[in-house]
Amino acid sequence: GHSDREWPEPNLPLLKNALSQTCWDGPGVTRRNWRSLLLNRLGTLDWPRLVADVRPFLEEPASAGLLNPDDLSALLRSRH
């Protein structure tokens, strides 16, 4: 696997677009705040649905099991 340092930054226009489709009424997404915005949302997400939605886009569908709020928040915090 790749080390987390190799992870690309998110595509912010795509992220903004996705948020606007979910009736996002929070602050605008920027390179500085996207991690904290995402951390704040982690607890409110429907994880089973999110994992099902993302699975088709993964190179290794089995890795969808790694998508969970605890691991994702740890990863986000480690990259500040």
Contacts in CASP RR format, 6 or more apart in sequence:
PFRMAT RR
TARGET T0000
AUTHOR 0000-0000-0000
METHOD contacts of the structure
MODEL  1
GHSDREWPEPNLPLLKNALSQTCWDGPGVTRRNWRSLLLNRLGTLDWPRL
VADVRPFLEEPASAGLLNPDDLSALLRSRH
4 75 0 8 1.000
4 78 0 8 1.000
4 79 0 8 1.000
5 79 0 8 1.000
7 79 0 8 1.000
9 31 0 8 1.000
10 34 0 8 1.000
12 29 0 8 1.000
12 30 0 8 1.000
12 31 0 8 1.000
12 34 0 8 1.000
15 29 0 8 1.000
15 34 0 8 1.000
16 28 0 8 1.000
16 29 0 8 1.000
19 29 0 8 1.000
26 37 0 8 1.000
27 33 0 8 1.000
27 37 0 8 1.000
29 37 0 8 1.000
35 76 0 8 1.000
35 79 0 8 1.000
35 80 0 8 1.000
38 72 0 8 1.000
38 76 0 8 1.000
39 73 0 8 1.000
39 76 0 8 1.000
39 77 0 8 1.000
42 69 0 8 1.000
42 72 0 8 1.000
42 73 0 8 1.000
43 69 0 8 1.000
45 69 0 8 1.000
47 67 0 8 1.000
47 68 0 8 1.000
47 69 0 8 1.000
50 67 0 8 1.000
51 64 0 8 1.000
51 65 0 8 1.000
51 67 0 8 1.000
54 64 0 8 1.000
54 67 0 8 1.000
55 61 0 8 1.000
55 64 0 8 1.000
58 64 0 8 1.000
END
